[in-house]
Every structure is written in C-alpha cells, then in structure tokens.
Amino acid sequence: MFTEDLSQFFDPTNGFATQVTFKTSVGATIRTANVILTDASGGVLMFDNSVLAAVPFIQCRTVDLASVNNTCKVTIGAVTYQIVEHTDDGTGTSMVQIRK
C-alpha cells in the first residue's frame, strides 16, 4: 500500500479541507475528520436530453473511514448528508459520495 503524509492535503488552515463529523445512522458521533468537499454536478442522458443533478462528494483519508459505512451520515457545517458509497483509491485516500 502507498504510504504518504497526507496531513498537508487535509489541512483546514493552509489547505482546502473542511472539518466534518461522521455519525452513525442514529446520530452518535464516530469521529471528526478533515475532508475536501466537492459539490460537482453529473449529467444523465434521458430520451435525447441531458439532465444535470448535484453529485456532492468528499475526499478524505481512508483511515478516517474506519467504522463508517453506507448507513452513516456526515455533518458538514449545519448540513447533514447521507453516505451513498465510498471507494478507496489505493493511495490512502477515499472518495465518498454523499446526498442530502
């Protein structure tokens, strides 16, 4: 496995990171972590028309996802999102798709 000091990438003071709270489905805190939030849009082609929808995701250190699964939630600021899925990219970071 690739090992690298990822702290500089997930630094909320000098980088692009935001602190979030991972919670269980009933709201118990699992941990806080620094993540990079991307509020991208994705297109779906339907009947010769393209439909755009928000597809927000976060990128975080894979170790921060221990005990986190698709039944969990993540709170970013005052907004709570449901975790849809997460994928480990093999470099020590993971992409987590979320939805409101």
N, C-alpha and C positions, 0 to 999 in steps of 0.2 A: 504494500500500500504506500502511496505517496505521502510523505510527511513534510509539512511546511508550517512555519509560524504564520498563521492566518490572522493574528490579532490586528495587524496593521490594516487589513482589508475590512474588518468589522469593528473599527474604532469609531464610536459615535462623536468624538470630539474633533478628530483630524481627518475623518473619512466620510463615507456616505451612509453609515449604519444608523439604525434606529433601534432603541431598546423595546423589546416586546415581552409579553408574558404568555407562556404556553400553559394551558389549563386542561384538566380532564373534562369529559362531557358534562359533569355535574358542577364544574366551576372551581375545583380545587387546583391550586397553583402547583405546577410541576417544576417550573424554573423560569427565570428571566434569561434572555439572550439578546445579543446584538445581531441584527439581520439587515439585509439590504432589500428594501421593498421596491417592487416594480409593478406599476399599475398599467400593464400593457393591454392592448386590445387584440382580439383574434377574429379572423373572418371565417365564415362558413358559407359555402355556396349552396343556395337553395333555389331550385327552379329558375336557373339563369340569373339569379340575383344574389348579391353578396350581402350577408348580414354581419355586422360588427357587434361584438359584445366585449365587455370588460373581462379580462382574464388576469386578475392580480396574482402575483406570486412573490414569495420571499426566497432569498438565498441565504443560507446560514451554514455554520459549521455542522458537519454530520454528527459530531459528538453531542451537540445540543439537542438532537432529536431522540436521544435515549429515552425510552418510555413514552414517546409521542407516537400516536397512530392516527388513523383516519376518523376516529371518534372524538378526537381532541379539538380544542379551539385555540386560537391565538388572538390576543388583545394587542392592538396597535393604537396607542393613544386612547381615545374613548370608544373605538370601534372594535367589535368582536367579529372575527371571521371563523368559519368552519374550515378545517383542513380537508381538502379533497383527496390529495395524494402527495407523496413525496418520493423523490428519486435521488439516490446517491450517485454523484457523477464520477466517483472513483478518485477524486483529488482531495478528499477531506471536506468537501462542501456538498450540500444538497439543495435541490430546487423543491420548493413546497408550493403547490397550487392551493389557493385559498378562495373562498367566496363568502359574501355577506349573508 
